[in-house]
């Protein structure tokens, strides 16, 4: 076969070369002999034969390609030559590797983070056989939580599963060990994450606990690091010897790896449990973090005595996961589970939502409650992030491509010489692409090492920033085959992407140019391509930088705008009561009144009230009708938010009354009274005085928690109008509020608000002893209202978006600045001979400088114009996370435009002035 003959030829290459040369010499001799026979002199016959025959070296290369496997050999030659060229131009190589490493590294970090978080499987033996279970309601909504009774039904009746497990959401239980109460270790409380998670004060330690079914560890196939796991015994057995497992992370952090941990008694919410085992290091099971304790579901009533959802089929409690039986597929399991679901819903109360028709959904095991594909907002966010980092890579590729093209102008002599010596254009293109691919691979190595080290460091910092009571943050970013493949592929693609156009254009220019071609005589096509690459960098970078600048400006405005209340000096105390039978609602109300009295007597306290703060985020809304009419579809005036407050609420928060008076003035009156905000008054009675008017509220189809007061029923009389306050929503729609009087019966369901005269941080440390004097078992999560506002979901999302956009935009700007400066500077230097000619012909230096600046900045202005137009579209897409600024933010758009123009002018000005200082006689000889 041909390929075997070629392999054999590699072993006798020198012999074949001699044969090829003899064959070529034979053909030349025959052509020369024929010319002589036709009457030519010997010298002319020899010359004519050589001219007609062509370059013997080219024929020799073609014969080798036919009879030898030359591709590996030529690849090695190309690689060796590429290495020499890159080492010869160390400055260009360093610049190109840096630019590509930034682009590839950013993409690698984003891909690794996405895979580690969103594509993570369950922490189990053979995770591929684990699946998530959910139900699709008749409305199309996905229900991922089940009642305990339904869990038992699926566990016992679906034969396609070898095991079904249940897990609750994380619960934060108070913890103490035998020998007294232990102080909470809260090293992360001073960090940003610790502040967002609301630090805790009081004399109780809190631990994150995951309540799981007793077969949890056996189905997952996880053995303990020490001790044993739960047995699948009956509830009576478990109740007789209550036990928990502790995570290795919490054991090491909290108990200093105490070797006698097994058998130790720990109290969770006052109930005693024996530690029987230690779970493996970083074990998260079906969650995204490692909890501190694992508690069996049948023992949940011990830590929540008032809950009886284990016995009630209508109360949902937990998510379900399963392991597929041997030979069973997810589709078969889903079909069987749908049949069992029909049976399970028949066991529910006929009027219950759980009795409605459903279908089962089974998908690969994941800690997320629904498939990632169904989280549309998350998908859009991920798409934006991936698009941003992808655009940075495009900027990097355009950057290096423009540098390559500019550098190629100085290599025209070399390329033309190689073509003259017999190299084909395709051979030249392959050599240039080899250099580009080698650059991409070198950059990929640096990018991989940097992104891996960066993510490892970030994970450690984030994990250390979490307070102890929130468990251990686990995020696996160890590279695997997919990461290696991604980096290799993206490096090769980047190399080809930035190298193909310069290679094609350089080879085309080399074919058409003379041996002395230079940048001054380069084809217009090359200049246009170079200008296009510069414009591309500027356009993409402008989009990234403008988006980042706009989001940063929005975040700054959001946090600096007037809230309408004193957010800096008001502390929000969310009380946590022990879950034992003696803490009845009346007892809790008594403790709260006692605590409020003592807090009000503390030095530095101005006032104390009980209510939800404007930035609490616990929205309640109702349909509003006027003139005492019961709300119905025909008379609803608006849907507004409402909140329950105590009479001194407005004084405590510093909210001024605009009309009428507050609730305190109406104390003791039988008629129900309310205060409305300025926005609510304008919506309900535009241009009129609302004081004295009546309204009714309806919450039939609106969300509310069980046991909270409802405003339905009475006709409320408006007695005052308060100034608008800024809540959580970025569009300000929650500023329209109706304030209702809160009864003392519901004090335990609402936080305490404390207004101080000075810095609240000075008061926080003194609140703990006051709480202990009221009840040593009390605990509370605290935060100023300013911190709460910064920790709300819309503002965190806005801040994160600003951070991501500004990071990618800053890197894009850096790369574009390097590319613009390097390319323009290099081209201006190559035009030194042209400058000398113009000076020699009498051109004024001022005119030459203006010409160079104009031509150099033209692609920058073109790219900037395109970037501004694209940035307007991006800003429109981001309008929902912008606060307090117009979609087209003049500061961001104008500032970025000036910045890019300044970079372009600086890049052209410095080398232009240097070229103008060169004597014309020297410039004319410049190469």
N, C-alpha and C positions, 0 to 999 in steps of 0.2 A: 504493500500500500504506500501511497505518496508520503504520508506523514512518517511512516517507518523509515522510508528512504531518506527523508530529511533528517531524522534523528541520527541515522547512521552516518550521514554526511558531516554532522557536527564533530564526529570523532576523527575524521580525516580532512579537516578543513584546509590545511596547507596544501595537501595533495590536490584537492579540488581547485584551489586558487591557481595552482600551476597549470592544471588542465584548462581552466577558463582562459588564462592568459595565452596559452598556446592556441586555443581555438580562435580567440580574437585576432591573434597575429596571423593565423592562417587566412581568415577572411580578408584582412587588410592586404596580405600578399596576393591573394587571388584578384582583388579589385585593382591593385597596382599592376599586376600582370596583364589584365584585360585592357587597361588604359594604354600600356606600352604596345600591345598588339594593335590597338586602334591608331597608333602613330604618335603618341605623346612622348616627349622626352622623359627620361627616368625621373628627374626632379619634379617636373610638373605632374607626372603620373602619380608619384607618391603623395604630393600635396592634395591633388584632386581626390585620391582615394580616402585620405583622412577626413577631408571636408564632407564628402558624401556619407562616409561611415558614421561620423559623429564622435562624441566624446567617449573614448574607451572606458573611462571610469564609470560613466553612467551605465554603459552596457554591462560592465562587470558587476555593478550593484544589482541590476535587474536579473542577471543570471544567478547570482547568489540567492536572491529572493525566491527564484524558481526551484532551485535544488537544495536550499538550506532553510532550516527553521530559524530565520533571522530576527523574528519579533522579540524574543526574550533578550537577545543580544543588543538590539537597537534600543530597547527600553532601558537597559542598564546604561548604555551610552548616554541616552537622554538624561537619565537621572544624575549621572556623574557630571555631565556638562551643566545641568541645572544647578547642582550644588556649587560648582565653581562660580557660576554667574551670580548666584545669591550671595556667596561669600565675598565676591568682588565688589558688590554693591551693598555693603552691610547696612548703610543708613536707610536705603530704600527697603531692604528686607525687614529691618526692625520695625519701620513704620507700618509696612503692610501686615506683618504678623500681629502687631498690636491692634490694628483696626479690625482685622478678621477675628482675632481672639476675643475681642469685646463682643462682636456680633454673634459669633458661634457660642461663646460662653453664656451670654444672656439667653439664647435659645435653649441651650442645654440645661441651664438652671430652671427655666420655665417648664421644659418638658419633664425633667426629673421631679420637680415639685408636683406637677399635675399627676404623674404616674404614682408617686408615693402617697398622695392624698386621695385623689378621686378614683384611682383604679386599685386601691388597696383591697385586699381580700380579708376574710375573717381570719383571725389568729387561731388556726386550728391545724391539726394533722390532716393531710390531704384536703386542703381548702377547696380544691376544685369540685368536690362532691357536696360542699355545703351550699345551701340556697336560702334566700330570704322569702318570707311568706307575707302576702298582703291580700286585701280584698278590693275589688273594684265595684263601687256602689252603682246603683241604677242611674245616678246623676253623672257618672263618669269620674267622680272623685276617688282617689286612692286612699284606703284606710289601712294603715300599717300597724295599728294597735288593736289588741284583742282583750277580751275578758279572760280571767283565769279559768272560768268554766269552759269557755270555748277552746282555750289551750288544751285542756284535758281531753276534749272531744277530738281535736285533730291529732293529738298525741296517740290516742288509743285506737283510731279508726282509719287513718291513712296508711295503707300498707306499702305505698311507694317510698315511704320514709323509714329509715332504720332507727331514727330518733328525732324527736322534736323538742326544742328547748325554748324557754321564755326568759326575757330579760326586761327589767324596768328601766326607765330613765334614771340617770344618776340622782341619788338622794344625798342630802348633806345633813348628817346626823351628828349630834353632840357626842363627844367621846371623853371618857375618863377611864383611868385604870385603877386597880386596887391600890389604896394608899393615899388617895386624894385626887383632887382636880389638877390637871396638867395645863400649864399655860400654852397657848397656841404659838407655834413657830411660824413666823410670817415674813421670812426674808424677802419674798417677792413683793411685799406690800408697797415698797417704795418705788417699784418699777412702774412703767406705763401700764403694762398688762395688769399688775396688781391693783393699780388704782381703778382701772376700768372694771375689774371684777369686784369692786367694793370691799375693802378690807373689813375685818371683824373686830369688834371690841367686846369686852366682857370677860367672864371667868370660865367660859366653856370653850373647849377645843372642838372644831368641826372637821369631819372627815368625809370625803366623797365615797359613797357606798353604792355598789351595784347589787340590786336584789335579783337573784336568778333562780331558775328551777333547780331542783336537787340533782337532776341528771345532766346539768350544764357541762361539767368538766368531762364526764364520761363520753358524751356525744361529740364534744369537740376533740376528744382524744388527747387531752393535756394531762400530764402527770405533775404533781406538785414538786417543788424544789425540796421541800421538807414536809414531813407529816403526811396527811392524807386529805382527800377531798370529801365532799358530802356523799353520804350513802343514799341510795334511792329507796329509803324506807318510808313508812307511813308518817302522817303528820304527828301522831301521838308520840312516835319514837323521837322525832326531831324536837318536839316541844319538851320532852323529858330531859334532853341534854342539848340545849341551844348552843350552837357553834357557828363560827365564822372562819373565813380564810383571810389572811393578810397578804397584800402584795409585797414582793421582794423589795420594790422601790420604797414603799412606805416603811417597811421593816428596817431597811438600811438607813433611811433619812430620819425617821422618827424615833426608832428604838436602837439605833447605832448597831444594827446586826446582832442584837442580843441572842446568844446561843440558846438561852432558856425561854425563848418566845413561845414554844409549844406548851400548851396547858395554861398559859397566862389568861387571866380573866380581864375582859375589856367591857366597859359599859357603853352601849349605844342608845342614846335617848333614854338613859337610865336603866335599861334592861341589860342583864348580865349575859355575856357570851364567852365561850371558851375558844381560844385560837387553836385550831386543830391542824393547820397547814399553812405553808407559804407558797404562793404561786410563783412561777418562773419570772426571771428578770424581764421587764418591759412587756409582760403579758397583758394584752388588752381585750382578748376574747372577741366580743361582738361590738365593742365600743371603739372610739378613736384615741382614748387615753387609758392609762392604767389607773383604776380606782384604788382607793386605800384599803377597802374591805369588800369582801364578797359575802353576801348574806342569802341564805336559802329562802325562796318565796314563802313556803309555809310558815316561816317564823316572822314574816313582815308584821303581823298584828302586835308582836311584842314591842316593836319600836314605834308603831302608830296604833295605840289602843283604840282610838275612835274609828278606825277604818275597818270595814267588814266586806271589802270588795272581793275577798277570796270566796265568799259565799254568795255573792250577787252576780248573776250572769249579765246584768245590764251595765255594769261598771267596767270600763276598759282599764287595763293596767300595764300592759307590756307588749313588746314586740316578739315575734316568733321567728325562729330559724330552724332549719332541719337539715339532716344529712340524708342524701338519696340512698335508697337501698341498692344493693348490688344488682346491676342490670337494668335499673329503672332510669328513665330519662326525665328531665325537667318537664317536658310536655306531658308525659304520662302522669307524673305527680300532680301537675296543675289540673288535669282533667278529673282525677280522682278527688282532689281537694275541693273542686267545685261541687261535686256530688255531696261530699260531707258538709260543705258550707250550706247547701240547701236544707240538709237535715238540722244543722246547728241553728239556723235562723228560725226554724219552726219551734225551737225551745225558748225563744225570747218572747217578751211581752208583745202581743200583736200591734200595739200602738208605738212600740219602740222603733227607733231608726235602725237598730240592729236586726230587725225582723224583715227589712226590705230585701228585695232580690239582689243578689251579689254574684260575682264570678271571682274565681281565685286567680292570683297572679304569683308565679314562681319565677325567680330570676337568680343569677349567680350571687353567692354570698357576698355581702358588702355591709359595712357599718352604717350606711345611709338608709333612711327609711323608705325611699323610693328610688327607682333607677335614675341615674344621673341624667339620662336623656329627658326625663320629665321635669327637671328643674330648669325651666326656661330662663329665668332671670340669671341663674348661675351659669348656664351655657352662654348667655350673651356676655356676661362678665369675663368668662374664660376666653371667649372669642376676642374680646377687646384686648385682653392681655397678650394673647398669642399674636394678634395682629400687630400690636405695638412692638413686641420683641422681634417679630418677623421683619417689620419695617426697619428696625435698627440693623438687622443683618443685610437688608437690601442696601441701606446707606453705606455699610462697610464694604460691600461688594462693589458698589458704584465708586466708592472712594478709591479702592485699590485698582479698579479698572481704569479710572481716569489717570492714576499715577502710572500704571502700566503703559497706557497709550502715550502719555507724555514722555516716559522713559524710552519707549520704542522709537520716538523721533530721533533720539541720539544714537539708536542702534541701526539706523538705515544703512550705513556703510557696511556694517557686519552682515546684515540680512541680505543686502544686494550681492556682497561678495560670495556668500554661501550659495545663492541662486546661480551666480555665474560659474561656480565650480561644479554645478550639476545637481544641487539639491532641488527636489520638487517642492512646489508650494504646499502640498499636503504634508510633506516631511517637515517643512518649516513650521506649519501650524501645530503639528504634533509635538515638536520640541517646545514651542511657546506654551502650549497647554500643559506639558509636563512640568514646566517651571511653575505655572499657576497652581496645578494640583499639589505640587510639593509644598508651595506656600500655604495652601489650605490645610494640608495635613499637619504641618508644623504648628500652625495656628490652632488646629483642633486639639493637639496634645496640650498646649498651654491652656486652652479654653476648658478642656476636661478637668485638668488638675485644679484650676482656679475655681470653677463652678462647684466641684465636689468639696473642696476645702471651705468655700463660702457657705454652702448649704449645711455642712456639718457644724460649722461655728454658729450659724443662725439657729439651728435646732437646739444646740446646747444653751444658747443665751435665752431663747424663748422658754425652754423647759425650766431653766433656773428662775425665770421671772415669774412663773406661776406660784402663787401662794400655796402652802401645803394643803389647805382644805379643798383645793380644786383638783387633786390627784396629780398624776404625772403626765405631761404632754409627750406623746410618742409619735415620732415622725421618721420613718426609715428612708434614708436617702443614699444607701449604699449602692454603688453602681452595679448593674447586672449586664447580661448580654444585650438586652434591648437598649440600654444607655450607650454601651460601646458601639453598637450598630448605628444608633442615631448619630452619635458624634462623628463616626467614620463617614457615614453617608452625607451628612450635612457639610462636612469638610470638603469632600470630593465635589459635591454639588456647588458649594461656594467657589471652589477653585475653578470649576468649569464656567460658572456663571460670570465671574469677573474676568476670566481669561479668554473666553471665546471671542467676544467682540474685538478686543485689542489684537488677538492673534490673527483673526481674519483681516482686519484693517491693516495691520503691520505687514502681513505677507503680500497683500494687494499693493500697498505702497512700495514695497521693496521691488516688486516685479516692474513697476512703472517708473522707478526713480533711477537716477544716475548714481555713480559711486560717491559723488559729493553731495548728495541730497541731505538736507537738514530741515530743521523746523520751519525755517523761513520759506522754504519752497515745498513744504508738505502739502499734499492734496487738500482741497477744500473739504472733501468727504471726511478726512481724519479730524479736521477742526470741528466740523459739525458734530461728529460723534463725541468728541471730547467735551464740547459745550453741552450736549445732551446729558452726558453723565454728571457733569457739575450741576446742571439744572435739576436732575433727578435727586441728587443728594440734598440740595437746598429745599426742594419741594417737600420731600418726606420728612426731613428734619424740622422744617417749619411747622408741619402738622403736629409732630410730636411735642415740640417745645411750646407751641401755642396752646395745645390741649393741656399740657402740664401746668403752664403758667396760669391758664384760666381756672383750672381746678384749685390751684394753690390760692389764687386770689379769692375764689369762692369760699374756700375753707376759712381763710383769714376773716373775710367779711361775716361769715356765719358765726364765728366765735367772738367777734368784736361788736356785733350789732346789739342795740339795746334790747334786753329781754322783757322789759316792763316790770321787773321785780328785782329784789336784791339777791342775786344768785351767788355772790361771793361770800356773804356772811350768814347764810342759812344752811344748817346741817340737816340732812335727812337721816333719821334713825329708823331702820326697819327692824322691829323687835322680833325675836325668836323665843317662843315659850317652850318649855319641856312638854313632851307629848305624854302626859300622864293624866289619870282621871281627876286629880285634884285641881287641875288647871281648867276650870269651867269658864264659860264666857263671862259670867259675873265676876269670878275671881281675877280673870285677866283685866277686865275693865277697872277693877279696884286697884290693881297693881299699876296700871297705866296712869290713873289719876294721881296716885301717890308719887310715881316717878316724875310726872309733869310738874307737880308742886315743888319737888326737890330740885329739878332742873331749873325752874324759873327763879329759885332762890340762889342759884350759883352766881358768883361774881362774873360780870361780863355778859350775862344773858339778858337780852332785851325783852323777849317774849317767846312763848311756847304754844304751839297749837297742834292739832291732829287733822291731817288731810293728806291728799296726794298732791305733790308738787306739779307745777305746769309741765315740767320735763320728765315726769315719771314714766310716761309711755303707756300707762294703763288706760287705754281709751274706752270710754263708754259713750254711746250715742243714742239718740231717741228722735222719733218723729215729733214735730212740734205743730200744734194747731192753736189758733188764737180765739179769744173771746169765750173761753170756757167750753168750747166744743171738744167732744171726744175725737182724737185723731183717727182719721179714716182716709181712704184713697182720694176722696174728693175735697178734703179741706186741709191737707197737710201743707203747711207753709214752708217748712224746711226740715232738714235733718241736721241736728246740731249736737255737739259734744256737751256732756254734763259732768259735773264732779260734786262730791259731797264735801262740805267744809264746816268748820266750827266758826263761831262768830268773830274771833280775833284773827282769822286767816289773812285778811287784807292788811291788817296792821303788821302781822308777823313777817309777811313777805314784802312789805313796803309797796303795795299796789294801791294807787290813789283812786278814790271814788270821784267820778266825773259828774254824776247826777244822783240825787236822792241820798240814801244812807245805807250802811252795811247791815248785816243780819243782827248785829248786837243790839241795835236800837229797837228791834222788833221782838226781843226776847219776851216770852210770856204771852204773846198774842196767839189767839186760836187759829187765825187764818194763815194757811201756808204761804210763806214768802220766799222769794228768790231774788238774786242779783244776776244781771246779765252783763256780758262784756260789751264793749263798744261795737265790735263787729257783729255780734249777735243782734244787738239792738238795730243796727243798720239793715240787717237782713230781714228782720221781722217787722219793723216799723220804720221804714226809710223816711228820713226827714221829719219824724215825729218824736215826741217825748214819750218814752216807754213807761215811765214811772206811773204806777197805778193801774196799768193794764194787766190782763190775765192771759195765761197760756196753760195748755195741757201737754203732757208728754206721754208718748207711747213707746214701749220697748218690746212689743210682742215678738218681732222677728229680729231684734238686735241682740248682740252678744252681751252676756253678763255671767258672773260667777255665781255658783250656788251659795246661798246664804247671805248675799249682799243685798242692801236695800234697793228697792226699785221706785222710780218716781211716778209710776202709773197711778191713776186714780184721781187725786185732788186737782182742783184748779189752782194754779200757783199765781200769786199776785206779785208783780215786779215792784220792788221797793228801791232799787238803785241800779246805777250803771257804773261798772268798773272799767278801768283802762285795760286795753288789750295786753295780753302777755304772749310771749313767744313760746310755743310748745316744742314738739319734737319734729313735726312734719315740715319739710323744707319749703313747701308752698304756703305755709302760714294758715292753712285751713282750720287747724285746731285752735286758732285764736278766738274763734266764735264759741264761747262757753256760756253755760248756764250753771250758776252756783246754787246748790241746794243745802239746807241745814242738815248737818250730820248729828244723829242721835248718839248719846253715850253708849247705847247698847251695841254699837258696831265699832267702838274704839279699837278693839283688838285686830281689826282687819285693815287698819290704816297706819301709816308711819307717823312718827312724831317729828315735827319741824321745829328746830330751835334756831332763833336768830341771835347772833352775837354782836357785840359792839366792835370787836377787833378781829384779828385773824382767828378763824375757827380752829386751826391746828393747835392753838394754845389751850383750847378747851377740851379737845377730844380725849386727851390723856386723863382728864379729871372726870369724865363721864363714866368710865368703868367703875370706879369705887362707888359712885352714886347709885349705879344700877345694882351693884352688889349689896348695898345697904337696903335696897328695896327687896331684892330676891337674888341670892347668890347664883341661881340657875339661869338668870336672864342673860341673853346675848343679843347682839344687834349688829347689823351691817350698816356702815355709815358712809356718807359722802356729802360734800357740799353740792348745792344745786348746780354750780358751775361744772364740777366734775361729772355729775350725772348727765348734763347736757352733752358734754364731750364724749360720753360713753354710750349715747343712744345710737341705735342702728343707723339712721340716716346720716348722722354726723361722722360715725366711724367709717361708713361706706364712702362718704365724701372725702375723708382724710386719707383712706387707703388708696382711693382712686387718684388723689392728688400725688401721693407718694410714688405710686407705680408710674403714673404718667410723667411726673417730673424726673424720675430716674431714667426712664427710657428716653425722654426728651433731652435730658442733659447729656446722656451718652451719644444720642444722635447728633446733638449740636457739636460735641467734642469731635466726633468722627468727621462731620461735615466741615468743621473749621480746619481740621488737619488736612482733609482732602482738598478743600478749596485753596488753602494756603500753599500746600505742597505742589499742587498741579499748576496753579497760576504762577507761582514763583519759578517753577522749573521751566515753564513755557517762556516766561519773560527772559530768563537767562539764555535760553536757546535763541532768542530773537536779538541777541547782542550784535550779531553781524548785520542784521537788518537796521538796527539803531545806528550802527556806524555808517552804513550806506546813506541813511537819511540825513545824518549830520554832515557827512561829506558833501551831499548835494545841496546843503544850505538850509535844511529844515531847522526851525527853532526848537530848542529842547522843551520849552513849555508845551508846544504843539505835539511833540512826540509823546511827552508824558500824558497829555490829555487823551491821545489816541490809544495808548496802551491801557490806561485806566478804563476808558470807555469800552474797549473790546473785551477787557478782562471781566468787567462787572456785568456785561450784557447777559451771559447765561445765569448769573446770580439773580438779576432782576426778573428774568423769565421764570426761573424756578420759584422765586419768592412769590410771584404773582399767582402761579398755579397752587403753591402751598397755602396761600391765604384763602383762596377759593375752597380748597379741600378742607381747610381748618374750619371754615364757616359751617360746612356740612357736619363735621365731627362735633363741633360745639352744639349744633342743633340736636344731635343724637344724645348729647350729655346734658341736655337742658333740665332733666329731672333731678340731677344731683348738683345743679348750680344754685347758689343761694345769694340773693342780694346784688347780683350783677346781671347785666344784659348778656344775651347769648354771644353777641359779638363784642367782646370786652376790649375796649380801646387800648387799655394799658398793655394787655398781653399782645394783641396784634401789632400795635405800634412799636412796642419795645423790642419784640423779636425781629421785626423788619429792620429796625435801625441796627440791631446787633449783627445780622447777616451782612448788611451793606458795609458795616465797619470792618468786618473780617475780610471781605473781598477787597476793599480799598487798601487795607494794610498789607494783604498778600501781594498786591500788584505794585504798591508804592515803593516798598523797600528795595526789591530787585531792580525796579525801573530806574530809580535814582542811582543805584550802583552801576547799571549799564550806561547811563548817561554820563557818568564820570570817566568812562573809558575813552581813551584817545581814539579817533576815527581810524587811524592807521593800524592800531592794535585790534580794533573791533573787526576790521575788514579781514584780518587773518584768523579770526576766532572760529573754532570748530566746537 
